[in-house]
Amino acid sequence: MASTADKRRQAAALAAERGRQGAGGRVVRRAGAVLLLLLLCTVPMLWVFGFFSSPEAVAAVKQLVDQQVAEYERVARGEAAFASAPGFGPLLEKMRDVPGEYRDLVGQQMGRLREARERAELASYFKLAPAQRQAELDRRIKADAARRQAWQAERENRDQMRATGGQQAAGAAPGGDRGDRGPGGAGRPGGGRTEDGRNSRSKGRIDRTTPELRAQQTEYRRAIDARRKQLGL
């Protein structure tokens, strides 16, 4: 049987062990609290300096897309005419300032804008009386042709300027690096992407549409193609 002295030594040892464990636990808790405090102080600073945010150019693109999507929604509700809907020109201008590594973010915004424009284009057309639709198709076809001519003229002028600059610069290839530039000199939305990526995005858009909307898309495309042929385009 253990003596009283032995029991006291065992109790003292047990108390000492518990004290060491408690001290270790307090150290761990204090270290965790310090790390949490450092994290709470560091994250806002990193956010302020832009480590978790896209550049201002991307924010500017998103802001303009938000505004234009709102305008297209007004057109889709019949509150404004499709002729007054915004074009892509201002957006393409802002895209000039977006760094290449943020192209995917810009592509997502362009996808939003394209879908909003398509909804507005269809809704505004089918809200018209049947007798008014051909005149609206003619207006849209002519407006589209005018935009294409303007883009082509601008592209030819830009290529000519690049060619001139390339001849003057030692070792530069005439015409420069065209890359995947689109109308307005900005990177063409979706340009340089893989075919699989384009197909995936197209499938995603289809999946987000209703059977009624897809039927309208088919009817609208058939009508506009037929009218183009009648106009010799």
ROKOLTI-984280 format. One line per 10 residues: their letters; for each residue x, y, z of C-alpha. Coordinates in steps of 0.1 Angstrom, whole numbers, plus 2048, in hexadecimal, padded with zeros to 3 digits. Layout:
# residues N
A) X:Y:Z; ...
END
This chain:
# residues 233
MASTADKRRQ) 800:800:800; 80D:823:7F7; 818:838:814; 80A:85B:81A; 82A:86A:80D; 828:856:7EC; 804:861:7E7; 80F:885:7EC; 82A:881:7D2; 813:872:7B9
AAALAAERGR) 7F9:88D:7BF; 815:8A8:7BA; 821:897:79A; 7FE:895:78D; 7F8:8BA:795; 819:8C3:784; 810:8B0:765; 7EE:8C0:763; 7FE:8E2:768; 816:8DB:74B
QGAGGRVVRR) 7F9:8D0:735; 7E5:8EE:73E; 803:905:737; 808:8F4:715; 7E3:8F9:70D; 7E5:91D:716; 803:922:700; 7F1:912:6E3; 7D2:927:6E9; 7E7:947:6EB
AGAVLLLLLL) 7FA:93E:6CB; 7D9:938:6B9; 7CB:959:6C6; 7EB:96B:6BA; 7E9:95B:697; 7C4:963:694; 7CB:988:69E; 7E7:989:684; 7D0:97B:66A; 7B4:994:672
CTVPMLWVFG) 7CD:9B0:66F; 7DE:9A3:650; 7C1:99A:63A; 7B2:9BE:639; 7D4:9CC:630; 7D8:9B3:614; 7B5:9BB:608; 7BD:9E1:608; 7DD:9DB:5F4; 7C9:9C6:5DA
FFSSPEAVAA) 7D6:9A3:5E1; 7B2:995:5E1; 7A2:9AD:5C8; 7A4:9B2:5A3; 7B3:9D2:595; 79E:9F2:590; 79C:9EB:56B; 788:9CB:572; 772:9DD:58B; 76B:9F8:571
VKQLVDQQVA) 761:9DD:557; 74A:9CD:570; 73A:9EE:579; 733:9F6:555; 725:9D3:54F; 70E:9D7:56C; 701:9F8:55E; 6FC:9EA:53B; 6EC:9CA:548; 6D3:9E0:55A
EYERVARGEA) 6CC:9F3:53A; 6C6:9D2:527; 6AE:9C7:542; 69A:9E7:53D; 698:9DE:518; 68E:9BA:520; 671:9C8:536; 666:9DF:51A; 670:9FE:52C; 688:A09:510
AFASAPGFGP) 68E:A02:4EC; 6A9:9E9:4E1; 6B7:A05:4CA; 6C0:A18:4E9; 6D2:9FB:4FA; 6F7:A01:500; 711:9F2:4E9; 731:9E0:4F1; 748:9FD:4E7; 74D:A0D:509
LLEKMRDVPG) 753:9EC:519; 76D:9E2:4FF; 77F:A03:506; 781:9FB:52B; 78D:9D8:524; 7AD:9E7:515; 7B9:9EF:539; 7B3:9CC:547; 7D3:9B7:54D; 7D4:997:53A
EYRDLVGQQM) 7D3:981:55A; 7B0:98E:561; 7A2:986:53F; 78D:96A:54D; 77C:982:565; 774:999:549; 768:97C:534; 74F:974:54F; 742:997:54F; 73F:997:529
GRLREARERA) 72B:977:52C; 712:988:543; 70F:9A5:52B; 70A:98F:50C; 6EF:97B:51E; 6DD:99B:529; 6DF:9A9:506; 6D1:989:4F6; 6B4:989:50E; 6AD:9AE:506
ELASYFKLAP) 6B0:9A8:4E1; 697:98B:4E2; 67F:99A:4FA; 67D:9BB:4E8; 677:9AA:4C7; 65B:994:4D2; 64A:9B0:4E4; 645:9C1:4C2; 626:9BB:4AE; 62C:9A3:491
AQRQAELDRR) 627:9BF:478; 643:9D3:488; 65D:9B7:48B; 66B:9B9:467; 673:9DE:46A; 685:9D7:48B; 698:9BB:47B; 6A3:9D2:45F; 6AE:9EC:478; 6C3:9D3:48C
IKADAARRQA) 6D2:9C4:46D; 6DD:9E6:460; 6EA:9F0:482; 6FE:9D0:484; 70D:9D5:461; 716:9F9:46A; 728:9ED:489; 73B:9D3:476; 746:9ED:45C; 752:A04:478
WQAERENRDQ) 765:9E8:489; 775:9DD:468; 780:A01:460; 78E:A05:482; 7A1:9E4:480; 7AF:9EC:45E; 7BB:A0E:46B; 7CA:9FE:48A; 7DC:9E4:476; 7EA:9FE:45F
MRATGGQQAA) 7F7:A12:47C; 807:9F3:48B; 817:9EA:46A; 825:A0D:467; 832:A0B:48B; 841:9E9:485; 854:9F5:467; 863:A11:47B; 86C:9FC:499; 88C:9E7:495
GAAPGGDRGD) 885:9C2:495; 85F:9C7:498; 848:9B2:482; 831:9C7:46C; 80F:9C9:47B; 81B:9C1:49E; 80B:9A6:4B4; 7E6:9A6:4AD; 7DF:98B:4C6; 7BA:987:4CB
RGPGGAGRPG) 7B0:9AB:4C9; 78C:9B2:4C0; 778:9D0:4B6; 783:9F0:4C7; 7A6:9E3:4CD; 79C:9D1:4ED; 7A1:9AD:4F2; 784:99B:4E2; 76E:98B:4FD; 774:966:4FB
GGRTEDGRNS) 791:96B:4E3; 7AD:952:4E6; 798:93A:4FA; 797:915:4F1; 77A:906:4DD; 772:8F0:4FB; 76F:90F:511; 758:920:4F8; 742:901:4F5; 740:8FE:51B
RSKGRIDRTT) 735:922:51E; 71C:91E:502; 70E:8FF:514; 70C:912:534; 6F8:92E:524; 6E0:914:515; 6DC:903:536; 6D2:924:546; 6B7:92B:52C; 693:91E:52C
PELRAQQTEY) 683:90A:50F; 66E:929:507; 68D:93F:504; 69F:926:4EE; 680:924:4D7; 681:94A:4D4; 6A6:949:4CC; 6A0:930:4B0; 682:944:4A2; 695:965:4A4
RRAIDARRKQ) 6B4:958:494; 69F:948:478; 68D:969:472; 6AD:97E:472; 6BF:966:45B; 6A2:966:443; 6A0:98C:442; 6C6:98E:43C; 6C2:978:41D; 6A5:98E:411
LGL) 6BB:9AC:414; 6D7:99B:402; 6EF:99A:420
END
